[in-house]
Amino acid sequence: MSYRLLRGFLLKIVFPILMLACAFGGKERLQAVVIDLNNRLVRKERPGIKRLLLLLPHCLQIDECKIRLTHNIHNCEGCGRCGIKDLISIADENRLDLFVATGGNLARRIVGDVRPDAIVAVACERDLSSGIADTYPLPVLGICNERPSGPCLNTKVDLGKVKEAISFLGRR
């Protein structure tokens, strides 16, 4: 069985069953496991990539910022109070499409509009796992955000993990 088919089985059959089975608790941990398994299978596939999308959640932007970045992330003033400035630099250096989404519907629309060959996505376990499943068969490397202030508020991401995922998918 190919890694791509195995990933499809994981995302389209096993993942929904697991989510039903843990309807009363423990979802986040299982979602993290699914993300990790997906990432491992994508790495085994070693897909050839021409167009890579870096997709970020809006909660990476500091809540006190007066500028909304969901329409154009390049409106960022680069104050450095959140990681957006660094993520823009990483995307620019690697010539990537870069977008911020406020949720699953906007993320799916962005993917449909951009039509990438692969995605590096940052989000919480819930949004990331469902987004990976929704975009199958596209290869997606998912990176869970860190939530020091709780969910959906001033989250962070390990820039090293983002760079590594981009580097991996950028190899031909």
MODELLER restraints for C-alpha pairs under 7 A, 6 or more apart:
rsr = mdl.restraints
at = mdl.atoms
rsr.add(forms.Gaussian(group=physical.xy_distance, feature=features.Distance(at['CA:3:A'], at['CA:41:A']), mean=5.79, stdev=0.5))
rsr.add(forms.Gaussian(group=physical.xy_distance, feature=features.Distance(at['CA:3:A'], at['CA:44:A']), mean=6.64, stdev=0.5))
rsr.add(forms.Gaussian(group=physical.xy_distance, feature=features.Distance(at['CA:3:A'], at['CA:45:A']), mean=5.73, stdev=0.5))
rsr.add(forms.Gaussian(group=physical.xy_distance, feature=features.Distance(at['CA:4:A'], at['CA:45:A']), mean=6.63, stdev=0.5))
rsr.add(forms.Gaussian(group=physical.xy_distance, feature=features.Distance(at['CA:7:A'], at['CA:38:A']), mean=6.21, stdev=0.5))
rsr.add(forms.Gaussian(group=physical.xy_distance, feature=features.Distance(at['CA:7:A'], at['CA:41:A']), mean=6.31, stdev=0.5))
rsr.add(forms.Gaussian(group=physical.xy_distance, feature=features.Distance(at['CA:8:A'], at['CA:136:A']), mean=6.83, stdev=0.5))
rsr.add(forms.Gaussian(group=physical.xy_distance, feature=features.Distance(at['CA:8:A'], at['CA:137:A']), mean=6.96, stdev=0.5))
rsr.add(forms.Gaussian(group=physical.xy_distance, feature=features.Distance(at['CA:11:A'], at['CA:133:A']), mean=5.06, stdev=0.5))
rsr.add(forms.Gaussian(group=physical.xy_distance, feature=features.Distance(at['CA:12:A'], at['CA:133:A']), mean=6.58, stdev=0.5))
rsr.add(forms.Gaussian(group=physical.xy_distance, feature=features.Distance(at['CA:15:A'], at['CA:34:A']), mean=6.95, stdev=0.5))
rsr.add(forms.Gaussian(group=physical.xy_distance, feature=features.Distance(at['CA:19:A'], at['CA:27:A']), mean=6.48, stdev=0.5))
rsr.add(forms.Gaussian(group=physical.xy_distance, feature=features.Distance(at['CA:28:A'], at['CA:125:A']), mean=6.04, stdev=0.5))
rsr.add(forms.Gaussian(group=physical.xy_distance, feature=features.Distance(at['CA:28:A'], at['CA:126:A']), mean=6.67, stdev=0.5))
rsr.add(forms.Gaussian(group=physical.xy_distance, feature=features.Distance(at['CA:31:A'], at['CA:125:A']), mean=5.66, stdev=0.5))
rsr.add(forms.Gaussian(group=physical.xy_distance, feature=features.Distance(at['CA:31:A'], at['CA:126:A']), mean=6.49, stdev=0.5))
rsr.add(forms.Gaussian(group=physical.xy_distance, feature=features.Distance(at['CA:31:A'], at['CA:129:A']), mean=5.83, stdev=0.5))
rsr.add(forms.Gaussian(group=physical.xy_distance, feature=features.Distance(at['CA:32:A'], at['CA:125:A']), mean=5.76, stdev=0.5))
rsr.add(forms.Gaussian(group=physical.xy_distance, feature=features.Distance(at['CA:34:A'], at['CA:129:A']), mean=6.84, stdev=0.5))
rsr.add(forms.Gaussian(group=physical.xy_distance, feature=features.Distance(at['CA:35:A'], at['CA:129:A']), mean=5.85, stdev=0.5))
rsr.add(forms.Gaussian(group=physical.xy_distance, feature=features.Distance(at['CA:35:A'], at['CA:142:A']), mean=6.35, stdev=0.5))
rsr.add(forms.Gaussian(group=physical.xy_distance, feature=features.Distance(at['CA:39:A'], at['CA:141:A']), mean=5.26, stdev=0.5))
rsr.add(forms.Gaussian(group=physical.xy_distance, feature=features.Distance(at['CA:39:A'], at['CA:142:A']), mean=6.65, stdev=0.5))
rsr.add(forms.Gaussian(group=physical.xy_distance, feature=features.Distance(at['CA:42:A'], at['CA:139:A']), mean=5.89, stdev=0.5))
rsr.add(forms.Gaussian(group=physical.xy_distance, feature=features.Distance(at['CA:48:A'], at['CA:172:A']), mean=5.62, stdev=0.5))
rsr.add(forms.Gaussian(group=physical.xy_distance, feature=features.Distance(at['CA:49:A'], at['CA:117:A']), mean=5.58, stdev=0.5))
rsr.add(forms.Gaussian(group=physical.xy_distance, feature=features.Distance(at['CA:49:A'], at['CA:118:A']), mean=6.54, stdev=0.5))
rsr.add(forms.Gaussian(group=physical.xy_distance, feature=features.Distance(at['CA:49:A'], at['CA:169:A']), mean=6.47, stdev=0.5))
rsr.add(forms.Gaussian(group=physical.xy_distance, feature=features.Distance(at['CA:49:A'], at['CA:170:A']), mean=6.33, stdev=0.5))
rsr.add(forms.Gaussian(group=physical.xy_distance, feature=features.Distance(at['CA:49:A'], at['CA:172:A']), mean=6.97, stdev=0.5))
rsr.add(forms.Gaussian(group=physical.xy_distance, feature=features.Distance(at['CA:50:A'], at['CA:117:A']), mean=6.34, stdev=0.5))
rsr.add(forms.Gaussian(group=physical.xy_distance, feature=features.Distance(at['CA:51:A'], at['CA:116:A']), mean=5.05, stdev=0.5))
rsr.add(forms.Gaussian(group=physical.xy_distance, feature=features.Distance(at['CA:51:A'], at['CA:117:A']), mean=5.21, stdev=0.5))
rsr.add(forms.Gaussian(group=physical.xy_distance, feature=features.Distance(at['CA:51:A'], at['CA:118:A']), mean=6.84, stdev=0.5))
rsr.add(forms.Gaussian(group=physical.xy_distance, feature=features.Distance(at['CA:52:A'], at['CA:96:A']), mean=5.76, stdev=0.5))
rsr.add(forms.Gaussian(group=physical.xy_distance, feature=features.Distance(at['CA:52:A'], at['CA:97:A']), mean=6.49, stdev=0.5))
rsr.add(forms.Gaussian(group=physical.xy_distance, feature=features.Distance(at['CA:52:A'], at['CA:116:A']), mean=5.49, stdev=0.5))
rsr.add(forms.Gaussian(group=physical.xy_distance, feature=features.Distance(at['CA:52:A'], at['CA:117:A']), mean=5.97, stdev=0.5))
rsr.add(forms.Gaussian(group=physical.xy_distance, feature=features.Distance(at['CA:52:A'], at['CA:118:A']), mean=5.16, stdev=0.5))
rsr.add(forms.Gaussian(group=physical.xy_distance, feature=features.Distance(at['CA:52:A'], at['CA:119:A']), mean=5.67, stdev=0.5))
rsr.add(forms.Gaussian(group=physical.xy_distance, feature=features.Distance(at['CA:53:A'], at['CA:96:A']), mean=5.93, stdev=0.5))
rsr.add(forms.Gaussian(group=physical.xy_distance, feature=features.Distance(at['CA:53:A'], at['CA:97:A']), mean=4.82, stdev=0.5))
rsr.add(forms.Gaussian(group=physical.xy_distance, feature=features.Distance(at['CA:53:A'], at['CA:98:A']), mean=5.98, stdev=0.5))
rsr.add(forms.Gaussian(group=physical.xy_distance, feature=features.Distance(at['CA:53:A'], at['CA:116:A']), mean=5.92, stdev=0.5))
rsr.add(forms.Gaussian(group=physical.xy_distance, feature=features.Distance(at['CA:53:A'], at['CA:118:A']), mean=6.44, stdev=0.5))
rsr.add(forms.Gaussian(group=physical.xy_distance, feature=features.Distance(at['CA:53:A'], at['CA:119:A']), mean=4.74, stdev=0.5))
rsr.add(forms.Gaussian(group=physical.xy_distance, feature=features.Distance(at['CA:53:A'], at['CA:120:A']), mean=6.23, stdev=0.5))
rsr.add(forms.Gaussian(group=physical.xy_distance, feature=features.Distance(at['CA:54:A'], at['CA:96:A']), mean=6.70, stdev=0.5))
rsr.add(forms.Gaussian(group=physical.xy_distance, feature=features.Distance(at['CA:54:A'], at['CA:97:A']), mean=6.11, stdev=0.5))
rsr.add(forms.Gaussian(group=physical.xy_distance, feature=features.Distance(at['CA:54:A'], at['CA:98:A']), mean=4.85, stdev=0.5))
rsr.add(forms.Gaussian(group=physical.xy_distance, feature=features.Distance(at['CA:54:A'], at['CA:99:A']), mean=6.55, stdev=0.5))
rsr.add(forms.Gaussian(group=physical.xy_distance, feature=features.Distance(at['CA:54:A'], at['CA:119:A']), mean=5.93, stdev=0.5))
rsr.add(forms.Gaussian(group=physical.xy_distance, feature=features.Distance(at['CA:54:A'], at['CA:120:A']), mean=4.93, stdev=0.5))
rsr.add(forms.Gaussian(group=physical.xy_distance, feature=features.Distance(at['CA:54:A'], at['CA:121:A']), mean=5.92, stdev=0.5))
rsr.add(forms.Gaussian(group=physical.xy_distance, feature=features.Distance(at['CA:55:A'], at['CA:98:A']), mean=6.01, stdev=0.5))
rsr.add(forms.Gaussian(group=physical.xy_distance, feature=features.Distance(at['CA:55:A'], at['CA:99:A']), mean=5.19, stdev=0.5))
rsr.add(forms.Gaussian(group=physical.xy_distance, feature=features.Distance(at['CA:55:A'], at['CA:100:A']), mean=5.94, stdev=0.5))
rsr.add(forms.Gaussian(group=physical.xy_distance, feature=features.Distance(at['CA:55:A'], at['CA:120:A']), mean=6.31, stdev=0.5))
rsr.add(forms.Gaussian(group=physical.xy_distance, feature=features.Distance(at['CA:55:A'], at['CA:121:A']), mean=4.77, stdev=0.5))
rsr.add(forms.Gaussian(group=physical.xy_distance, feature=features.Distance(at['CA:55:A'], at['CA:122:A']), mean=6.35, stdev=0.5))
rsr.add(forms.Gaussian(group=physical.xy_distance, feature=features.Distance(at['CA:56:A'], at['CA:99:A']), mean=6.21, stdev=0.5))
rsr.add(forms.Gaussian(group=physical.xy_distance, feature=features.Distance(at['CA:56:A'], at['CA:100:A']), mean=4.70, stdev=0.5))
rsr.add(forms.Gaussian(group=physical.xy_distance, feature=features.Distance(at['CA:56:A'], at['CA:101:A']), mean=6.21, stdev=0.5))
rsr.add(forms.Gaussian(group=physical.xy_distance, feature=features.Distance(at['CA:56:A'], at['CA:121:A']), mean=6.10, stdev=0.5))
rsr.add(forms.Gaussian(group=physical.xy_distance, feature=features.Distance(at['CA:56:A'], at['CA:122:A']), mean=5.12, stdev=0.5))
rsr.add(forms.Gaussian(group=physical.xy_distance, feature=features.Distance(at['CA:56:A'], at['CA:123:A']), mean=6.68, stdev=0.5))
rsr.add(forms.Gaussian(group=physical.xy_distance, feature=features.Distance(at['CA:57:A'], at['CA:100:A']), mean=5.47, stdev=0.5))
rsr.add(forms.Gaussian(group=physical.xy_distance, feature=features.Distance(at['CA:57:A'], at['CA:101:A']), mean=5.21, stdev=0.5))
rsr.add(forms.Gaussian(group=physical.xy_distance, feature=features.Distance(at['CA:57:A'], at['CA:102:A']), mean=6.09, stdev=0.5))
rsr.add(forms.Gaussian(group=physical.xy_distance, feature=features.Distance(at['CA:57:A'], at['CA:122:A']), mean=6.47, stdev=0.5))
rsr.add(forms.Gaussian(group=physical.xy_distance, feature=features.Distance(at['CA:57:A'], at['CA:123:A']), mean=5.69, stdev=0.5))
rsr.add(forms.Gaussian(group=physical.xy_distance, feature=features.Distance(at['CA:58:A'], at['CA:70:A']), mean=6.88, stdev=0.5))
rsr.add(forms.Gaussian(group=physical.xy_distance, feature=features.Distance(at['CA:58:A'], at['CA:100:A']), mean=5.65, stdev=0.5))
rsr.add(forms.Gaussian(group=physical.xy_distance, feature=features.Distance(at['CA:58:A'], at['CA:101:A']), mean=5.78, stdev=0.5))
rsr.add(forms.Gaussian(group=physical.xy_distance, feature=features.Distance(at['CA:58:A'], at['CA:102:A']), mean=5.34, stdev=0.5))
rsr.add(forms.Gaussian(group=physical.xy_distance, feature=features.Distance(at['CA:59:A'], at['CA:152:A']), mean=5.10, stdev=0.5))
rsr.add(forms.Gaussian(group=physical.xy_distance, feature=features.Distance(at['CA:59:A'], at['CA:153:A']), mean=5.33, stdev=0.5))
rsr.add(forms.Gaussian(group=physical.xy_distance, feature=features.Distance(at['CA:59:A'], at['CA:154:A']), mean=5.56, stdev=0.5))
rsr.add(forms.Gaussian(group=physical.xy_distance, feature=features.Distance(at['CA:59:A'], at['CA:155:A']), mean=5.67, stdev=0.5))
rsr.add(forms.Gaussian(group=physical.xy_distance, feature=features.Distance(at['CA:60:A'], at['CA:82:A']), mean=6.82, stdev=0.5))
rsr.add(forms.Gaussian(group=physical.xy_distance, feature=features.Distance(at['CA:60:A'], at['CA:83:A']), mean=6.87, stdev=0.5))
rsr.add(forms.Gaussian(group=physical.xy_distance, feature=features.Distance(at['CA:60:A'], at['CA:84:A']), mean=6.94, stdev=0.5))
rsr.add(forms.Gaussian(group=physical.xy_distance, feature=features.Distance(at['CA:60:A'], at['CA:154:A']), mean=5.51, stdev=0.5))
rsr.add(forms.Gaussian(group=physical.xy_distance, feature=features.Distance(at['CA:60:A'], at['CA:155:A']), mean=4.80, stdev=0.5))
rsr.add(forms.Gaussian(group=physical.xy_distance, feature=features.Distance(at['CA:60:A'], at['CA:156:A']), mean=5.68, stdev=0.5))
rsr.add(forms.Gaussian(group=physical.xy_distance, feature=features.Distance(at['CA:61:A'], at['CA:82:A']), mean=5.88, stdev=0.5))
rsr.add(forms.Gaussian(group=physical.xy_distance, feature=features.Distance(at['CA:61:A'], at['CA:84:A']), mean=6.49, stdev=0.5))
rsr.add(forms.Gaussian(group=physical.xy_distance, feature=features.Distance(at['CA:61:A'], at['CA:154:A']), mean=6.15, stdev=0.5))
rsr.add(forms.Gaussian(group=physical.xy_distance, feature=features.Distance(at['CA:62:A'], at['CA:81:A']), mean=6.92, stdev=0.5))
rsr.add(forms.Gaussian(group=physical.xy_distance, feature=features.Distance(at['CA:62:A'], at['CA:82:A']), mean=5.71, stdev=0.5))
rsr.add(forms.Gaussian(group=physical.xy_distance, feature=features.Distance(at['CA:62:A'], at['CA:154:A']), mean=4.91, stdev=0.5))
rsr.add(forms.Gaussian(group=physical.xy_distance, feature=features.Distance(at['CA:63:A'], at['CA:153:A']), mean=6.69, stdev=0.5))
rsr.add(forms.Gaussian(group=physical.xy_distance, feature=features.Distance(at['CA:63:A'], at['CA:154:A']), mean=6.15, stdev=0.5))
rsr.add(forms.Gaussian(group=physical.xy_distance, feature=features.Distance(at['CA:69:A'], at['CA:75:A']), mean=6.33, stdev=0.5))
rsr.add(forms.Gaussian(group=physical.xy_distance, feature=features.Distance(at['CA:69:A'], at['CA:76:A']), mean=6.75, stdev=0.5))
rsr.add(forms.Gaussian(group=physical.xy_distance, feature=features.Distance(at['CA:69:A'], at['CA:100:A']), mean=6.76, stdev=0.5))
rsr.add(forms.Gaussian(group=physical.xy_distance, feature=features.Distance(at['CA:70:A'], at['CA:100:A']), mean=5.11, stdev=0.5))
rsr.add(forms.Gaussian(group=physical.xy_distance, feature=features.Distance(at['CA:70:A'], at['CA:101:A']), mean=6.02, stdev=0.5))
rsr.add(forms.Gaussian(group=physical.xy_distance, feature=features.Distance(at['CA:73:A'], at['CA:99:A']), mean=6.42, stdev=0.5))
rsr.add(forms.Gaussian(group=physical.xy_distance, feature=features.Distance(at['CA:73:A'], at['CA:100:A']), mean=6.65, stdev=0.5))
rsr.add(forms.Gaussian(group=physical.xy_distance, feature=features.Distance(at['CA:76:A'], at['CA:85:A']), mean=6.95, stdev=0.5))
rsr.add(forms.Gaussian(group=physical.xy_distance, feature=features.Distance(at['CA:78:A'], at['CA:85:A']), mean=4.98, stdev=0.5))
rsr.add(forms.Gaussian(group=physical.xy_distance, feature=features.Distance(at['CA:83:A'], at['CA:156:A']), mean=6.92, stdev=0.5))
rsr.add(forms.Gaussian(group=physical.xy_distance, feature=features.Distance(at['CA:91:A'], at['CA:98:A']), mean=6.42, stdev=0.5))
rsr.add(forms.Gaussian(group=physical.xy_distance, feature=features.Distance(at['CA:101:A'], at['CA:107:A']), mean=5.30, stdev=0.5))
rsr.add(forms.Gaussian(group=physical.xy_distance, feature=features.Distance(at['CA:104:A'], at['CA:127:A']), mean=6.76, stdev=0.5))
rsr.add(forms.Gaussian(group=physical.xy_distance, feature=features.Distance(at['CA:104:A'], at['CA:131:A']), mean=6.77, stdev=0.5))
rsr.add(forms.Gaussian(group=physical.xy_distance, feature=features.Distance(at['CA:117:A'], at['CA:138:A']), mean=6.65, stdev=0.5))
rsr.add(forms.Gaussian(group=physical.xy_distance, feature=features.Distance(at['CA:118:A'], at['CA:138:A']), mean=5.73, stdev=0.5))
rsr.add(forms.Gaussian(group=physical.xy_distance, feature=features.Distance(at['CA:118:A'], at['CA:139:A']), mean=4.98, stdev=0.5))
rsr.add(forms.Gaussian(group=physical.xy_distance, feature=features.Distance(at['CA:118:A'], at['CA:140:A']), mean=5.79, stdev=0.5))
rsr.add(forms.Gaussian(group=physical.xy_distance, feature=features.Distance(at['CA:119:A'], at['CA:139:A']), mean=6.46, stdev=0.5))
rsr.add(forms.Gaussian(group=physical.xy_distance, feature=features.Distance(at['CA:119:A'], at['CA:140:A']), mean=4.68, stdev=0.5))
rsr.add(forms.Gaussian(group=physical.xy_distance, feature=features.Distance(at['CA:119:A'], at['CA:141:A']), mean=6.37, stdev=0.5))
rsr.add(forms.Gaussian(group=physical.xy_distance, feature=features.Distance(at['CA:120:A'], at['CA:140:A']), mean=5.77, stdev=0.5))
rsr.add(forms.Gaussian(group=physical.xy_distance, feature=features.Distance(at['CA:120:A'], at['CA:141:A']), mean=4.94, stdev=0.5))
rsr.add(forms.Gaussian(group=physical.xy_distance, feature=features.Distance(at['CA:120:A'], at['CA:142:A']), mean=6.01, stdev=0.5))
rsr.add(forms.Gaussian(group=physical.xy_distance, feature=features.Distance(at['CA:120:A'], at['CA:165:A']), mean=6.68, stdev=0.5))
rsr.add(forms.Gaussian(group=physical.xy_distance, feature=features.Distance(at['CA:120:A'], at['CA:166:A']), mean=6.81, stdev=0.5))
rsr.add(forms.Gaussian(group=physical.xy_distance, feature=features.Distance(at['CA:121:A'], at['CA:140:A']), mean=6.89, stdev=0.5))
rsr.add(forms.Gaussian(group=physical.xy_distance, feature=features.Distance(at['CA:121:A'], at['CA:141:A']), mean=6.31, stdev=0.5))
rsr.add(forms.Gaussian(group=physical.xy_distance, feature=features.Distance(at['CA:121:A'], at['CA:142:A']), mean=4.94, stdev=0.5))
rsr.add(forms.Gaussian(group=physical.xy_distance, feature=features.Distance(at['CA:121:A'], at['CA:143:A']), mean=6.13, stdev=0.5))
rsr.add(forms.Gaussian(group=physical.xy_distance, feature=features.Distance(at['CA:122:A'], at['CA:142:A']), mean=5.97, stdev=0.5))
rsr.add(forms.Gaussian(group=physical.xy_distance, feature=features.Distance(at['CA:122:A'], at['CA:143:A']), mean=4.81, stdev=0.5))
rsr.add(forms.Gaussian(group=physical.xy_distance, feature=features.Distance(at['CA:122:A'], at['CA:144:A']), mean=5.75, stdev=0.5))
rsr.add(forms.Gaussian(group=physical.xy_distance, feature=features.Distance(at['CA:122:A'], at['CA:145:A']), mean=6.12, stdev=0.5))
rsr.add(forms.Gaussian(group=physical.xy_distance, feature=features.Distance(at['CA:123:A'], at['CA:143:A']), mean=6.69, stdev=0.5))
rsr.add(forms.Gaussian(group=physical.xy_distance, feature=features.Distance(at['CA:123:A'], at['CA:144:A']), mean=5.33, stdev=0.5))
rsr.add(forms.Gaussian(group=physical.xy_distance, feature=features.Distance(at['CA:123:A'], at['CA:145:A']), mean=5.36, stdev=0.5))
rsr.add(forms.Gaussian(group=physical.xy_distance, feature=features.Distance(at['CA:124:A'], at['CA:144:A']), mean=5.29, stdev=0.5))
rsr.add(forms.Gaussian(group=physical.xy_distance, feature=features.Distance(at['CA:124:A'], at['CA:145:A']), mean=5.56, stdev=0.5))
rsr.add(forms.Gaussian(group=physical.xy_distance, feature=features.Distance(at['CA:125:A'], at['CA:144:A']), mean=6.04, stdev=0.5))
rsr.add(forms.Gaussian(group=physical.xy_distance, feature=features.Distance(at['CA:128:A'], at['CA:142:A']), mean=6.48, stdev=0.5))
rsr.add(forms.Gaussian(group=physical.xy_distance, feature=features.Distance(at['CA:132:A'], at['CA:140:A']), mean=6.22, stdev=0.5))
rsr.add(forms.Gaussian(group=physical.xy_distance, feature=features.Distance(at['CA:141:A'], at['CA:165:A']), mean=6.64, stdev=0.5))
rsr.add(forms.Gaussian(group=physical.xy_distance, feature=features.Distance(at['CA:145:A'], at['CA:155:A']), mean=6.36, stdev=0.5))
rsr.add(forms.Gaussian(group=physical.xy_distance, feature=features.Distance(at['CA:145:A'], at['CA:156:A']), mean=5.64, stdev=0.5))
rsr.add(forms.Gaussian(group=physical.xy_distance, feature=features.Distance(at['CA:145:A'], at['CA:157:A']), mean=4.88, stdev=0.5))
rsr.add(forms.Gaussian(group=physical.xy_distance, feature=features.Distance(at['CA:146:A'], at['CA:155:A']), mean=5.56, stdev=0.5))
rsr.add(forms.Gaussian(group=physical.xy_distance, feature=features.Distance(at['CA:146:A'], at['CA:156:A']), mean=4.99, stdev=0.5))
rsr.add(forms.Gaussian(group=physical.xy_distance, feature=features.Distance(at['CA:146:A'], at['CA:157:A']), mean=5.85, stdev=0.5))
rsr.add(forms.Gaussian(group=physical.xy_distance, feature=features.Distance(at['CA:147:A'], at['CA:155:A']), mean=4.75, stdev=0.5))
rsr.add(forms.Gaussian(group=physical.xy_distance, feature=features.Distance(at['CA:147:A'], at['CA:156:A']), mean=6.55, stdev=0.5))
rsr.add(forms.Gaussian(group=physical.xy_distance, feature=features.Distance(at['CA:148:A'], at['CA:155:A']), mean=6.60, stdev=0.5))
rsr.add(forms.Gaussian(group=physical.xy_distance, feature=features.Distance(at['CA:149:A'], at['CA:155:A']), mean=6.99, stdev=0.5))
